[in-house]
Amino acid sequence: MTHPETTQQRPAATVRSRVRVPLAFADGYRVEADVHTFHGLADGAEHLALALGDPTASAAPLVRLHSECLTGDVFGSARCDCGPQLREAVEKIAETGGYLLYLRQEGRGIGLYNKLDAYALQDLGYDTYAANTALGLPEDARDYSAAAQMLTALDATTVDLLSNNPDKSGQLQALGIQVHNRIPTGVHTTPHNLTYLRAKLRGTTNLLPHDLLATRIA
């Protein structure tokens, strides 16, 4: 994990554009989102904020920080739970009103090619975190400074956070975003991602159900 800038050090970001985009998922679920782009994000990446439902309906809109996963989000890879989490988050946020921040942080910040190299090591028996360190990379390189900038630019400085990862709420709060509630996501297990989910439970502070350690999937 990297250390985010303090609120005082972080430069301001501004909304660059907003465009309405109809979303359609493989299971038939459809919803419209107002997709925001930004000027002045700290890391210079092209992150997006998708406004779903009515974000102004609550003083603490529901927010999901979703790290880009090309293999899971686009190709439906079952090696992780990213695609199902994205699908779940969009519907939950649309129901209550809020933002899905789609962050260009492939492979917990190590990039697509490095993530695929880590997959190759996982096939040899490394878990998802050990594979990263074997490649000389951090277990989790994500910094949520840009996410805090985006929320500030959207006047969403108090949020309910949809996440199982306390590091996300901890970084946001250090960056001046008040996390009113942390709401857990579902657990989306497959025969291919159970080892990955167990590694998240054992090796990090992810608040996943401990019965994952005993789960068997046919």
C-alpha positions in Angstrom: 0.0 0.0 0.0 1.2 3.5 -0.8 0.7 6.4 1.5 -1.8 9.0 0.2 -1.1 12.7 0.4 -2.7 14.6 3.2 -5.7 16.7 2.5 -3.6 19.9 2.6 -1.1 18.6 0.1 -3.6 17.2 -2.4 -4.4 19.6 -5.3 -8.0 20.2 -6.3 -9.5 18.4 -9.3 -12.4 19.6 -11.4 -15.0 17.9 -13.5 -13.9 17.9 -17.1 -17.1 16.5 -18.8 -20.2 14.6 -18.1 -22.0 12.4 -20.6 -25.0 10.0 -20.2 -24.2 6.4 -21.1 -26.7 3.5 -21.1 -25.2 0.4 -19.4 -26.1 -3.2 -20.3 -24.9 -6.3 -18.6 -24.8 -9.9 -19.8 -27.6 -10.9 -17.5 -29.9 -8.3 -19.0 -29.7 -5.7 -16.3 -29.7 -2.2 -17.8 -29.3 1.3 -16.2 -28.2 4.7 -17.3 -25.1 6.4 -15.8 -23.8 10.0 -16.0 -20.1 9.4 -16.6 -17.8 12.1 -15.3 -14.2 12.8 -16.4 -11.8 15.0 -14.5 -9.0 17.6 -14.8 -6.2 17.6 -12.3 -6.1 14.1 -10.8 -3.0 13.5 -8.8 -1.8 10.4 -10.7 -2.7 11.7 -14.2 -4.8 8.5 -14.9 -8.1 8.6 -16.8 -10.4 7.5 -13.9 -14.1 7.8 -14.2 -17.0 8.5 -11.9 -20.4 7.0 -12.8 -23.3 8.7 -11.2 -26.1 6.2 -10.8 -29.6 6.9 -9.5 -29.9 10.2 -7.7 -26.6 10.9 -5.8 -28.2 13.9 -4.1 -31.0 11.8 -2.5 -28.9 11.2 0.6 -26.4 13.2 2.6 -24.1 10.2 2.3 -24.4 8.7 -1.2 -23.4 5.1 -1.7 -19.9 4.9 -3.3 -17.9 2.0 -4.7 -14.1 2.3 -5.5 -13.8 -0.3 -8.2 -10.3 -1.0 -9.5 -10.2 -1.8 -13.2 -9.9 -5.5 -14.1 -9.9 -6.1 -17.8 -9.9 -9.9 -17.4 -12.8 -9.9 -15.0 -14.9 -6.9 -16.0 -14.7 -7.3 -19.7 -13.8 -11.0 -20.4 -15.7 -12.5 -17.5 -12.7 -14.3 -16.0 -13.6 -16.5 -13.1 -10.1 -16.2 -11.5 -11.3 -13.2 -9.5 -14.6 -11.8 -8.2 -14.2 -8.4 -9.9 -16.8 -8.7 -12.6 -19.6 -9.9 -10.2 -18.6 -7.2 -7.8 -18.9 -4.5 -10.5 -22.3 -5.8 -11.5 -23.6 -5.9 -7.9 -22.2 -2.5 -7.2 -23.9 -0.8 -10.2 -27.3 -2.1 -9.2 -27.0 -1.3 -5.5 -25.8 2.2 -6.2 -28.5 2.8 -8.8 -31.1 1.8 -6.2 -30.0 4.2 -3.5 -28.1 6.9 -5.5 -24.4 7.4 -5.6 -21.2 7.0 -7.5 -19.1 4.1 -8.9 -15.5 5.3 -9.2 -13.9 3.2 -11.9 -10.2 3.5 -11.1 -7.5 2.5 -13.6 -5.6 0.4 -11.1 -5.3 -3.0 -12.9 -3.9 -5.8 -10.8 -4.1 -3.8 -7.5 -2.0 -1.1 -9.2 0.7 -3.2 -10.9 -0.7 -3.2 -14.4 -2.1 -5.7 -16.8 1.0 -7.4 -18.0 2.4 -7.8 -14.5 -1.0 -9.1 -13.3 -0.8 -11.8 -16.0 2.8 -12.6 -15.0 1.5 -13.0 -11.4 -1.3 -15.4 -12.7 1.5 -17.6 -14.2 3.1 -17.8 -10.8 -0.2 -18.5 -9.1 -0.5 -21.5 -11.4 2.7 -22.7 -9.8 1.3 -22.5 -6.3 1.9 -18.9 -5.3 -1.0 -17.0 -3.8 -2.1 -13.6 -5.3 0.1 -11.6 -2.8 3.1 -13.9 -2.9 3.1 -13.8 -6.7 3.4 -10.0 -6.7 6.3 -10.0 -4.2 8.0 -12.7 -6.2 8.0 -10.4 -9.1 9.5 -7.6 -7.0 6.2 -5.7 -6.9 4.1 -4.5 -3.9 1.2 -6.7 -2.7 -1.1 -3.7 -3.2 0.1 -0.6 -4.9 -3.2 1.3 -4.9 -3.4 4.9 -3.7 -6.8 6.5 -3.4 -5.8 10.1 -3.6 -7.4 10.6 -7.0 -10.6 8.9 -5.7 -10.7 11.5 -2.9 -10.2 14.3 -5.4 -13.0 13.0 -7.6 -15.5 12.8 -4.7 -14.5 16.3 -3.5 -15.1 17.6 -7.0 -18.5 15.9 -7.0 -19.4 17.5 -3.6 -19.5 14.0 -2.1 -17.3 14.4 0.9 -19.5 12.2 3.2 -20.2 8.8 1.8 -21.4 5.3 2.5 -18.7 3.0 1.2 -19.5 -0.3 -0.5 -16.4 -2.3 0.2 -14.9 -5.3 2.2 -11.5 -3.5 2.3 -10.8 -1.3 5.3 -7.8 0.2 3.6 -10.1 2.0 1.2 -12.1 3.7 4.0 -8.9 4.4 5.9 -7.2 6.1 3.0 -10.3 8.1 2.1 -10.7 9.3 5.7 -7.0 10.3 5.8 -7.7 12.3 2.6 -10.6 14.2 4.1 -13.6 12.1 2.9 -15.9 11.1 5.8 -17.0 7.4 5.6 -20.3 7.4 7.3 -20.9 3.6 6.9 -19.0 0.8 5.3 -21.4 -1.6 3.6 -20.0 -5.1 2.7 -20.2 -6.5 -0.8 -21.4 -10.0 -1.5 -19.1 -12.9 -1.8 -18.9 -14.3 -5.3 -17.2 -17.7 -5.2 -16.4 -20.0 -8.1 -14.2 -23.1 -8.3 -11.5 -20.9 -9.9 -11.4 -17.9 -7.4 -11.8 -19.6 -4.1 -8.0 -19.8 -3.5 -7.8 -16.1 -4.5 -10.5 -15.1 -2.0 -9.0 -17.2 0.8 -5.6 -15.4 0.2 -7.4 -12.1 0.6 -8.9 -13.3 3.9 -5.6 -14.7 5.3 -3.2 -12.1 4.0 -5.0 -8.8 4.3 -7.5 -6.9 6.4 -10.3 -7.7 3.9 -13.5 -8.4 5.9 -14.7 -11.5 4.2 -16.6 -14.3 5.9 -14.2 -16.7 7.7 -16.2 -19.7 6.6 -14.6 -19.2 3.2 -11.7 -21.1 4.7 -13.9 -24.2 4.9 -15.9 -23.7 1.8 -15.9 -26.4 -0.8 -17.3 -25.9 -4.4 -18.2 -28.7 -6.6 
